[in-house]
């Protein structure tokens, strides 16, 4: 089962913009929507982005998603201390299975 | 407010099976797929499989084929995930989700220990 590749860590100071990448293949990101999740310490994951760039209601517009080819990105602008946690991307694969990213730990310095 | 409420912590011995439930509320249960995802402590998210509650159709990750079974009881809006042949590597939090993570259950800790 393949996985999507993310950098293990990302960091920034309050107010900065942080970007997290998610690399896949033509069978997953290349041909399907990308999802992004935030997992704060000790909590279940929460949906941040669906359909590659759509935000569910209640998610601040500081979070934005994009996709190009077989890669996707999550940007967090105006970084805040409460954004510290783990971030995961996911996508359906053409094999009718889903794959998750390896996860990125975001630290606010 | 859409909710998925899972059953409680389980402790199992190696070789045993575990069945986790996921009760849905505040939406039409048969209209949306349920996915199952697990997370070992300190590790990332791992997709296990999906089920269409209306038809009962399922799809499983290659890694879990033959060991995981997804079922449902539409009369009580509840989905189930049963995992057999447990080993210590199966110790993890198990989550049910609406669609691919649109809404998450609170998670069920399954510990496998002799």
Interface residues (C-beta under 8 A of the other chain):
Chain A: X1 X3 X35 X37 X44 X45 X46 X47 X50 X56 X88 X90 X92 X96 X97 X98 X99 X100 X101 X102 X103
Chain B: X35 X37 X44 X45 X46 X47 X50 X59 X60 X61 X62 X63 X95 X100 X101 X102 X103 X104 X105 X106 X107
